[in-house]
Amino acid sequence: MEQFKGCPANRGGMAMRMSREEYPLAMDYVPWQHWHTVYDLEKGLLRGTIFPELFKPFLGVRGGCR
C-alpha cells in the first residue's frame, strides 16, 4: 500500500493508513497582514491589537449577545 508524506491520501476510494508518528504535529495558516489603518497606542493597548480588523471582542455564547 502506497503512503504519501504529510497526510493520509484517499486515492481511488481506498484510504491510506499512517501510524500516529507519521502525522504532522500541526498545520498552520497565517494570512498576510496588510497595514491599512491602525489604532493609536493607547486604544491599541486597551483592545489588545493596533489593527482594527483583528479586534474581535467576545460577545457572548456562540458569537451572539445574551
N, CA, C and O atoms as a Maestro MAE file, in Angstrom:
{
 s_m_m2io_version
 :::
 2.0.0
}

f_m_ct {
 s_m_title
 :::
 protein
 m_atom[264] {
  # First column is atom index #
  i_m_mmod_type
  r_m_x_coord
  r_m_y_coord
  r_m_z_coord
  i_m_residue_number
  s_m_chain_name
  s_m_pdb_residue_name
  s_m_pdb_atom_name
  i_m_atomic_number
  :::
  1 25 0.844 -1.179 0.000 1 A "MET " " N  " 7
  2 3 0.000 0.000 0.000 1 A "MET " " CA " 6
  3 2 0.889 1.242 0.000 1 A "MET " " C  " 6
  4 15 1.771 1.375 0.848 1 A "MET " " O  " 8
  5 25 0.660 2.136 -0.936 2 A "GLU " " N  " 7
  6 3 1.483 3.343 -1.065 2 A "GLU " " CA " 6
  7 2 1.081 4.369 -0.013 2 A "GLU " " C  " 6
  8 15 -0.106 4.538 0.265 2 A "GLU " " O  " 8
  9 25 2.059 5.054 0.574 3 A "GLN " " N  " 7
  10 3 1.798 6.104 1.540 3 A "GLN " " CA " 6
  11 2 2.383 7.410 1.033 3 A "GLN " " C  " 6
  12 15 3.411 7.419 0.355 3 A "GLN " " O  " 8
  13 25 1.731 8.502 1.361 4 A "PHE " " N  " 7
  14 3 2.171 9.828 0.947 4 A "PHE " " CA " 6
  15 2 2.582 10.604 2.173 4 A "PHE " " C  " 6
  16 15 1.962 10.472 3.228 4 A "PHE " " O  " 8
  17 25 3.632 11.424 2.050 5 A "LYS " " N  " 7
  18 3 4.093 12.229 3.177 5 A "LYS " " CA " 6
  19 2 3.119 13.363 3.435 5 A "LYS " " C  " 6
  20 15 2.571 13.947 2.499 5 A "LYS " " O  " 8
  21 25 2.907 13.673 4.699 6 A "GLY " " N  " 7
  22 3 2.098 14.821 5.081 6 A "GLY " " CA " 6
  23 2 0.696 14.479 5.530 6 A "GLY " " C  " 6
  24 15 0.258 14.971 6.570 6 A "GLY " " O  " 8
  25 25 -0.026 13.658 4.791 7 A "CYS " " N  " 7
  26 3 -1.388 13.331 5.182 7 A "CYS " " CA " 6
  27 2 -1.796 12.010 4.558 7 A "CYS " " C  " 6
  28 15 -1.245 11.609 3.532 7 A "CYS " " O  " 8
  29 25 -2.758 11.330 5.168 8 A "PRO " " N  " 7
  30 3 -3.222 10.089 4.555 8 A "PRO " " CA " 6
  31 2 -4.023 10.412 3.305 8 A "PRO " " C  " 6
  32 15 -4.932 11.242 3.353 8 A "PRO " " O  " 8
  33 25 -3.707 9.783 2.207 9 A "ALA " " N  " 7
  34 3 -4.389 10.061 0.946 9 A "ALA " " CA " 6
  35 2 -5.588 9.139 0.783 9 A "ALA " " C  " 6
  36 15 -5.592 8.016 1.287 9 A "ALA " " O  " 8
  37 25 -6.576 9.607 0.094 10 A "ASN " " N  " 7
  38 3 -7.723 8.790 -0.259 10 A "ASN " " CA " 6
  39 2 -7.735 8.724 -1.778 10 A "ASN " " C  " 6
  40 15 -8.298 9.596 -2.439 10 A "ASN " " O  " 8
  41 25 -7.124 7.710 -2.318 11 A "ARG " " N  " 7
  42 3 -6.977 7.586 -3.754 11 A "ARG " " CA " 6
  43 2 -7.760 6.370 -4.221 11 A "ARG " " C  " 6
  44 15 -7.526 5.253 -3.759 11 A "ARG " " O  " 8
  45 25 -8.688 6.596 -5.138 12 A "GLY " " N  " 7
  46 3 -9.485 5.501 -5.668 12 A "GLY " " CA " 6
  47 2 -10.410 4.889 -4.628 12 A "GLY " " C  " 6
  48 15 -10.717 3.699 -4.704 12 A "GLY " " O  " 8
  49 25 -10.865 5.684 -3.650 13 A "GLY " " N  " 7
  50 3 -11.761 5.189 -2.627 13 A "GLY " " CA " 6
  51 2 -11.071 4.349 -1.564 13 A "GLY " " C  " 6
  52 15 -11.743 3.781 -0.703 13 A "GLY " " O  " 8
  53 25 -9.753 4.256 -1.604 14 A "MET " " N  " 7
  54 3 -9.018 3.436 -0.644 14 A "MET " " CA " 6
  55 2 -8.172 4.347 0.242 14 A "MET " " C  " 6
  56 15 -7.210 4.952 -0.231 14 A "MET " " O  " 8
  57 25 -8.519 4.447 1.506 15 A "ALA " " N  " 7
  58 3 -7.797 5.325 2.421 15 A "ALA " " CA " 6
  59 2 -6.431 4.727 2.736 15 A "ALA " " C  " 6
  60 15 -6.325 3.539 3.040 15 A "ALA " " O  " 8
  61 25 -5.399 5.538 2.663 16 A "MET " " N  " 7
  62 3 -4.053 5.111 3.016 16 A "MET " " CA " 6
  63 2 -3.886 5.308 4.515 16 A "MET " " C  " 6
  64 15 -4.271 6.349 5.046 16 A "MET " " O  " 8
  65 25 -3.335 4.353 5.184 17 A "ARG " " N  " 7
  66 3 -3.179 4.414 6.636 17 A "ARG " " CA " 6
  67 2 -1.756 4.824 6.997 17 A "ARG " " C  " 6
  68 15 -0.782 4.405 6.372 17 A "ARG " " O  " 8
  69 25 -1.675 5.654 8.025 18 A "MET " " N  " 7
  70 3 -0.388 6.102 8.536 18 A "MET " " CA " 6
  71 2 -0.377 5.874 10.040 18 A "MET " " C  " 6
  72 15 -1.420 5.938 10.692 18 A "MET " " O  " 8
  73 25 0.789 5.611 10.581 19 A "SER " " N  " 7
  74 3 0.886 5.483 12.027 19 A "SER " " CA " 6
  75 2 0.826 6.876 12.655 19 A "SER " " C  " 6
  76 15 1.027 7.883 11.976 19 A "SER " " O  " 8
  77 25 0.552 6.917 13.929 20 A "ARG " " N  " 7
  78 3 0.433 8.186 14.642 20 A "ARG " " CA " 6
  79 2 1.701 9.019 14.532 20 A "ARG " " C  " 6
  80 15 1.628 10.246 14.457 20 A "ARG " " O  " 8
  81 25 2.853 8.380 14.521 21 A "GLU " " N  " 7
  82 3 4.126 9.092 14.450 21 A "GLU " " CA " 6
  83 2 4.346 9.757 13.093 21 A "GLU " " C  " 6
  84 15 5.149 10.685 12.996 21 A "GLU " " O  " 8
  85 25 3.666 9.316 12.060 22 A "GLU " " N  " 7
  86 3 3.856 9.871 10.719 22 A "GLU " " CA " 6
  87 2 3.020 11.119 10.462 22 A "GLU " " C  " 6
  88 15 3.295 11.860 9.518 22 A "GLU " " O  " 8
  89 25 2.001 11.363 11.289 23 A "TYR " " N  " 7
  90 3 1.173 12.553 11.097 23 A "TYR " " CA " 6
  91 2 1.949 13.797 11.495 23 A "TYR " " C  " 6
  92 15 2.722 13.752 12.452 23 A "TYR " " O  " 8
  93 25 1.765 14.913 10.785 24 A "PRO " " N  " 7
  94 3 2.416 16.154 11.199 24 A "PRO " " CA " 6
  95 2 1.822 16.634 12.520 24 A "PRO " " C  " 6
  96 15 0.642 16.405 12.786 24 A "PRO " " O  " 8
  97 25 2.620 17.294 13.344 25 A "LEU " " N  " 7
  98 3 2.160 17.767 14.641 25 A "LEU " " CA " 6
  99 2 1.044 18.795 14.486 25 A "LEU " " C  " 6
  100 15 0.041 18.733 15.197 25 A "LEU " " O  " 8
  101 25 1.209 19.725 13.578 26 A "ALA " " N  " 7
  102 3 0.212 20.773 13.384 26 A "ALA " " CA " 6
  103 2 0.388 21.379 12.001 26 A "ALA " " C  " 6
  104 15 1.459 21.288 11.401 26 A "ALA " " O  " 8
  105 25 -0.658 21.987 11.514 27 A "MET " " N  " 7
  106 3 -0.613 22.722 10.254 27 A "MET " " CA " 6
  107 2 -0.977 24.164 10.582 27 A "MET " " C  " 6
  108 15 -1.912 24.410 11.344 27 A "MET " " O  " 8
  109 25 -0.253 25.107 10.019 28 A "ASP " " N  " 7
  110 3 -0.551 26.497 10.308 28 A "ASP " " CA " 6
  111 2 -0.973 27.243 9.058 28 A "ASP " " C  " 6
  112 15 -0.645 26.861 7.934 28 A "ASP " " O  " 8
  113 25 -1.699 28.299 9.284 29 A "TYR " " N  " 7
  114 3 -2.101 29.198 8.214 29 A "TYR " " CA " 6
  115 2 -2.077 30.602 8.788 29 A "TYR " " C  " 6
  116 15 -2.810 30.911 9.727 29 A "TYR " " O  " 8
  117 25 -1.242 31.438 8.227 30 A "VAL " " N  " 7
  118 3 -1.130 32.811 8.690 30 A "VAL " " CA " 6
  119 2 -1.277 33.725 7.474 30 A "VAL " " C  " 6
  120 15 -0.370 33.814 6.647 30 A "VAL " " O  " 8
  121 25 -2.424 34.403 7.370 31 A "PRO " " N  " 7
  122 3 -2.601 35.290 6.213 31 A "PRO " " CA " 6
  123 2 -1.695 36.521 6.324 31 A "PRO " " C  " 6
  124 15 -1.282 36.906 7.417 31 A "PRO " " O  " 8
  125 25 -1.402 37.116 5.196 32 A "TRP " " N  " 7
  126 3 -0.596 38.332 5.191 32 A "TRP " " CA " 6
  127 2 -1.363 39.446 5.881 32 A "TRP " " C  " 6
  128 15 -2.555 39.629 5.636 32 A "TRP " " O  " 8
  129 25 -0.682 40.189 6.743 33 A "GLN " " N  " 7
  130 3 -1.290 41.333 7.409 33 A "GLN " " CA " 6
  131 2 -0.999 42.579 6.581 33 A "GLN " " C  " 6
  132 15 0.158 42.958 6.399 33 A "GLN " " O  " 8
  133 25 -2.043 43.203 6.089 34 A "HIS " " N  " 7
  134 3 -1.892 44.434 5.304 34 A "HIS " " CA " 6
  135 2 -2.086 45.628 6.226 34 A "HIS " " C  " 6
  136 15 -3.068 45.699 6.965 34 A "HIS " " O  " 8
  137 25 -1.159 46.551 6.181 35 A "TRP " " N  " 7
  138 3 -1.232 47.739 7.022 35 A "TRP " " CA " 6
  139 2 -2.151 48.759 6.382 35 A "TRP " " C  " 6
  140 15 -1.778 49.420 5.412 35 A "TRP " " O  " 8
  141 25 -3.350 48.888 6.923 36 A "HIS " " N  " 7
  142 3 -4.282 49.923 6.468 36 A "HIS " " CA " 6
  143 2 -4.270 51.019 7.531 36 A "HIS " " C  " 6
  144 15 -3.340 51.823 7.598 36 A "HIS " " O  " 8
  145 25 -5.285 51.041 8.339 37 A "THR " " N  " 7
  146 3 -5.301 51.990 9.445 37 A "THR " " CA " 6
  147 2 -4.924 51.240 10.716 37 A "THR " " C  " 6
  148 15 -5.132 50.031 10.817 37 A "THR " " O  " 8
  149 25 -4.376 51.953 11.670 38 A "VAL " " N  " 7
  150 3 -4.030 51.357 12.965 38 A "VAL " " CA " 6
  151 2 -4.592 52.248 14.064 38 A "VAL " " C  " 6
  152 15 -4.774 53.453 13.891 38 A "VAL " " O  " 8
  153 25 -4.863 51.603 15.213 39 A "TYR " " N  " 7
  154 3 -5.288 52.367 16.385 39 A "TYR " " CA " 6
  155 2 -4.100 53.149 16.929 39 A "TYR " " C  " 6
  156 15 -2.945 52.780 16.714 39 A "TYR " " O  " 8
  157 25 -4.406 54.253 17.648 40 A "ASP " " N  " 7
  158 3 -3.322 54.923 18.361 40 A "ASP " " CA " 6
  159 2 -2.873 54.000 19.493 40 A "ASP " " C  " 6
  160 15 -3.573 53.046 19.833 40 A "ASP " " O  " 8
  161 25 -1.719 54.278 20.071 41 A "LEU " " N  " 7
  162 3 -1.112 53.356 21.030 41 A "LEU " " CA " 6
  163 2 -1.993 53.069 22.242 41 A "LEU " " C  " 6
  164 15 -2.090 51.918 22.666 41 A "LEU " " O  " 8
  165 25 -2.640 54.091 22.809 42 A "GLU " " N  " 7
  166 3 -3.470 53.870 23.999 42 A "GLU " " CA " 6
  167 2 -4.672 52.986 23.683 42 A "GLU " " C  " 6
  168 15 -4.971 52.054 24.429 42 A "GLU " " O  " 8
  169 25 -5.361 53.276 22.581 43 A "LYS " " N  " 7
  170 3 -6.511 52.468 22.184 43 A "LYS " " CA " 6
  171 2 -6.077 51.049 21.825 43 A "LYS " " C  " 6
  172 15 -6.771 50.087 22.157 43 A "LYS " " O  " 8
  173 25 -4.934 50.910 21.149 44 A "GLY " " N  " 7
  174 3 -4.419 49.596 20.806 44 A "GLY " " CA " 6
  175 2 -4.084 48.770 22.039 44 A "GLY " " C  " 6
  176 15 -4.327 47.563 22.064 44 A "GLY " " O  " 8
  177 25 -3.526 49.412 23.061 45 A "LEU " " N  " 7
  178 3 -3.209 48.723 24.305 45 A "LEU " " CA " 6
  179 2 -4.484 48.251 25.002 45 A "LEU " " C  " 6
  180 15 -4.527 47.136 25.523 45 A "LEU " " O  " 8
  181 25 -5.506 49.079 25.015 46 A "LEU " " N  " 7
  182 3 -6.775 48.700 25.648 46 A "LEU " " CA " 6
  183 2 -7.471 47.558 24.901 46 A "LEU " " C  " 6
  184 15 -8.118 46.716 25.523 46 A "LEU " " O  " 8
  185 25 -7.343 47.528 23.581 47 A "ARG " " N  " 7
  186 3 -8.022 46.499 22.778 47 A "ARG " " CA " 6
  187 2 -7.162 45.263 22.527 47 A "ARG " " C  " 6
  188 15 -7.676 44.240 22.075 47 A "ARG " " O  " 8
  189 25 -5.879 45.340 22.807 48 A "GLY " " N  " 7
  190 3 -5.005 44.183 22.628 48 A "GLY " " CA " 6
  191 2 -4.448 44.033 21.231 48 A "GLY " " C  " 6
  192 15 -3.783 43.039 20.940 48 A "GLY " " O  " 8
  193 25 -4.702 44.991 20.359 49 A "THR " " N  " 7
  194 3 -4.175 44.985 18.996 49 A "THR " " CA " 6
  195 2 -4.185 46.406 18.449 49 A "THR " " C  " 6
  196 15 -5.009 47.224 18.857 49 A "THR " " O  " 8
  197 25 -3.277 46.701 17.533 50 A "ILE " " N  " 7
  198 3 -3.310 48.009 16.883 50 A "ILE " " CA " 6
  199 2 -4.066 47.945 15.557 50 A "ILE " " C  " 6
  200 15 -4.281 48.971 14.911 50 A "ILE " " O  " 8
  201 25 -4.468 46.742 15.153 51 A "PHE " " N  " 7
  202 3 -5.152 46.576 13.881 51 A "PHE " " CA " 6
  203 2 -6.661 46.436 14.094 51 A "PHE " " C  " 6
  204 15 -7.096 45.458 14.702 51 A "PHE " " O  " 8
  205 25 -7.470 47.382 13.614 52 A "PRO " " N  " 7
  206 3 -8.918 47.295 13.809 52 A "PRO " " CA " 6
  207 2 -9.537 46.005 13.253 52 A "PRO " " C  " 6
  208 15 -10.497 45.489 13.826 52 A "PRO " " O  " 8
  209 25 -9.003 45.483 12.155 53 A "GLU " " N  " 7
  210 3 -9.580 44.264 11.579 53 A "GLU " " CA " 6
  211 2 -9.309 43.021 12.425 53 A "GLU " " C  " 6
  212 15 -9.949 41.990 12.218 53 A "GLU " " O  " 8
  213 25 -8.376 43.097 13.369 54 A "LEU " " N  " 7
  214 3 -8.102 41.971 14.269 54 A "LEU " " CA " 6
  215 2 -8.824 42.086 15.603 54 A "LEU " " C  " 6
  216 15 -8.771 41.161 16.412 54 A "LEU " " O  " 8
  217 25 -9.494 43.198 15.844 55 A "PHE " " N  " 7
  218 3 -10.216 43.382 17.102 55 A "PHE " " CA " 6
  219 2 -11.544 42.644 17.008 55 A "PHE " " C  " 6
  220 15 -12.463 43.087 16.319 55 A "PHE " " O  " 8
  221 25 -11.636 41.524 17.700 56 A "LYS " " N  " 7
  222 3 -12.826 40.668 17.683 56 A "LYS " " CA " 6
  223 2 -13.263 40.422 19.126 56 A "LYS " " C  " 6
  224 15 -12.898 39.403 19.711 56 A "LYS " " O  " 8
  225 25 -14.036 41.339 19.709 57 A "PRO " " N  " 7
  226 3 -14.436 41.164 21.103 57 A "PRO " " CA " 6
  227 2 -15.396 39.988 21.270 57 A "PRO " " C  " 6
  228 15 -16.185 39.688 20.373 57 A "PRO " " O  " 8
  229 25 -15.323 39.331 22.414 58 A "PHE " " N  " 7
  230 3 -16.224 38.231 22.726 58 A "PHE " " CA " 6
  231 2 -17.570 38.820 23.114 58 A "PHE " " C  " 6
  232 15 -17.653 39.628 24.039 58 A "PHE " " O  " 8
  233 25 -18.619 38.421 22.416 59 A "LEU " " N  " 7
  234 3 -19.939 38.994 22.647 59 A "LEU " " CA " 6
  235 2 -20.904 38.047 23.344 59 A "LEU " " C  " 6
  236 15 -22.090 38.359 23.450 59 A "LEU " " O  " 8
  237 25 -20.444 36.929 23.810 60 A "GLY " " N  " 7
  238 3 -21.329 36.000 24.499 60 A "GLY " " CA " 6
  239 2 -21.233 34.618 23.916 60 A "GLY " " C  " 6
  240 15 -20.253 34.268 23.259 60 A "GLY " " O  " 8
  241 25 -22.254 33.840 24.160 61 A "VAL " " N  " 7
  242 3 -22.281 32.448 23.704 61 A "VAL " " CA " 6
  243 2 -22.410 32.378 22.188 61 A "VAL " " C  " 6
  244 15 -23.304 32.992 21.606 61 A "VAL " " O  " 8
  245 25 -21.521 31.634 21.555 62 A "ARG " " N  " 7
  246 3 -21.549 31.401 20.108 62 A "ARG " " CA " 6
  247 2 -21.636 32.672 19.280 62 A "ARG " " C  " 6
  248 15 -22.312 32.710 18.252 62 A "ARG " " O  " 8
  249 25 -20.957 33.700 19.729 63 A "GLY " " N  " 7
  250 3 -20.880 34.939 18.950 63 A "GLY " " CA " 6
  251 2 -22.077 35.847 19.044 63 A "GLY " " C  " 6
  252 15 -22.081 36.911 18.425 63 A "GLY " " O  " 8
  253 25 -23.094 35.472 19.794 64 A "GLY " " N  " 7
  254 3 -24.286 36.311 19.930 64 A "GLY " " CA " 6
  255 2 -24.363 36.952 21.297 64 A "GLY " " C  " 6
  256 15 -23.761 36.466 22.255 64 A "GLY " " O  " 8
  257 25 -25.087 38.021 21.387 65 A "CYS " " N  " 7
  258 3 -25.258 38.688 22.682 65 A "CYS " " CA " 6
  259 2 -26.352 37.974 23.475 65 A "CYS " " C  " 6
  260 15 -27.252 37.366 22.896 65 A "CYS " " O  " 8
  261 25 -26.269 38.052 24.764 66 A "ARG " " N  " 7
  262 3 -27.306 37.479 25.627 66 A "ARG " " CA " 6
  263 2 -28.321 38.522 25.968 66 A "ARG " " C  " 6
  264 15 -29.278 38.239 26.688 66 A "ARG " " O  " 8
  :::
 }
 m_bond[263] {
  # First column is bond index #
  i_m_from
  i_m_to
  i_m_order
  :::
  1 1 2 1
  2 2 3 1
  3 3 4 2
  4 3 5 1
  5 5 6 1
  6 6 7 1
  7 7 8 2
  8 7 9 1
  9 9 10 1
  10 10 11 1
  11 11 12 2
  12 11 13 1
  13 13 14 1
  14 14 15 1
  15 15 16 2
  16 15 17 1
  17 17 18 1
  18 18 19 1
  19 19 20 2
  20 19 21 1
  21 21 22 1
  22 22 23 1
  23 23 24 2
  24 23 25 1
  25 25 26 1
  26 26 27 1
  27 27 28 2
  28 27 29 1
  29 29 30 1
  30 30 31 1
  31 31 32 2
  32 31 33 1
  33 33 34 1
  34 34 35 1
  35 35 36 2
  36 35 37 1
  37 37 38 1
  38 38 39 1
  39 39 40 2
  40 39 41 1
  41 41 42 1
  42 42 43 1
  43 43 44 2
  44 43 45 1
  45 45 46 1
  46 46 47 1
  47 47 48 2
  48 47 49 1
  49 49 50 1
  50 50 51 1
  51 51 52 2
  52 51 53 1
  53 53 54 1
  54 54 55 1
  55 55 56 2
  56 55 57 1
  57 57 58 1
  58 58 59 1
  59 59 60 2
  60 59 61 1
  61 61 62 1
  62 62 63 1
  63 63 64 2
  64 63 65 1
  65 65 66 1
  66 66 67 1
  67 67 68 2
  68 67 69 1
  69 69 70 1
  70 70 71 1
  71 71 72 2
  72 71 73 1
  73 73 74 1
  74 74 75 1
  75 75 76 2
  76 75 77 1
  77 77 78 1
  78 78 79 1
  79 79 80 2
  80 79 81 1
  81 81 82 1
  82 82 83 1
  83 83 84 2
  84 83 85 1
  85 85 86 1
  86 86 87 1
  87 87 88 2
  88 87 89 1
  89 89 90 1
  90 90 91 1
  91 91 92 2
  92 91 93 1
  93 93 94 1
  94 94 95 1
  95 95 96 2
  96 95 97 1
  97 97 98 1
  98 98 99 1
  99 99 100 2
  100 99 101 1
  101 101 102 1
  102 102 103 1
  103 103 104 2
  104 103 105 1
  105 105 106 1
  106 106 107 1
  107 107 108 2
  108 107 109 1
  109 109 110 1
  110 110 111 1
  111 111 112 2
  112 111 113 1
  113 113 114 1
  114 114 115 1
  115 115 116 2
  116 115 117 1
  117 117 118 1
  118 118 119 1
  119 119 120 2
  120 119 121 1
  121 121 122 1
  122 122 123 1
  123 123 124 2
  124 123 125 1
  125 125 126 1
  126 126 127 1
  127 127 128 2
  128 127 129 1
  129 129 130 1
  130 130 131 1
  131 131 132 2
  132 131 133 1
  133 133 134 1
  134 134 135 1
  135 135 136 2
  136 135 137 1
  137 137 138 1
  138 138 139 1
  139 139 140 2
  140 139 141 1
  141 141 142 1
  142 142 143 1
  143 143 144 2
  144 143 145 1
  145 145 146 1
  146 146 147 1
  147 147 148 2
  148 147 149 1
  149 149 150 1
  150 150 151 1
  151 151 152 2
  152 151 153 1
  153 153 154 1
  154 154 155 1
  155 155 156 2
  156 155 157 1
  157 157 158 1
  158 158 159 1
  159 159 160 2
  160 159 161 1
  161 161 162 1
  162 162 163 1
  163 163 164 2
  164 163 165 1
  165 165 166 1
  166 166 167 1
  167 167 168 2
  168 167 169 1
  169 169 170 1
  170 170 171 1
  171 171 172 2
  172 171 173 1
  173 173 174 1
  174 174 175 1
  175 175 176 2
  176 175 177 1
  177 177 178 1
  178 178 179 1
  179 179 180 2
  180 179 181 1
  181 181 182 1
  182 182 183 1
  183 183 184 2
  184 183 185 1
  185 185 186 1
  186 186 187 1
  187 187 188 2
  188 187 189 1
  189 189 190 1
  190 190 191 1
  191 191 192 2
  192 191 193 1
  193 193 194 1
  194 194 195 1
  195 195 196 2
  196 195 197 1
  197 197 198 1
  198 198 199 1
  199 199 200 2
  200 199 201 1
  201 201 202 1
  202 202 203 1
  203 203 204 2
  204 203 205 1
  205 205 206 1
  206 206 207 1
  207 207 208 2
  208 207 209 1
  209 209 210 1
  210 210 211 1
  211 211 212 2
  212 211 213 1
  213 213 214 1
  214 214 215 1
  215 215 216 2
  216 215 217 1
  217 217 218 1
  218 218 219 1
  219 219 220 2
  220 219 221 1
  221 221 222 1
  222 222 223 1
  223 223 224 2
  224 223 225 1
  225 225 226 1
  226 226 227 1
  227 227 228 2
  228 227 229 1
  229 229 230 1
  230 230 231 1
  231 231 232 2
  232 231 233 1
  233 233 234 1
  234 234 235 1
  235 235 236 2
  236 235 237 1
  237 237 238 1
  238 238 239 1
  239 239 240 2
  240 239 241 1
  241 241 242 1
  242 242 243 1
  243 243 244 2
  244 243 245 1
  245 245 246 1
  246 246 247 1
  247 247 248 2
  248 247 249 1
  249 249 250 1
  250 250 251 1
  251 251 252 2
  252 251 253 1
  253 253 254 1
  254 254 255 1
  255 255 256 2
  256 255 257 1
  257 257 258 1
  258 258 259 1
  259 259 260 2
  260 259 261 1
  261 261 262 1
  262 262 263 1
  263 263 264 2
  :::
 }
}
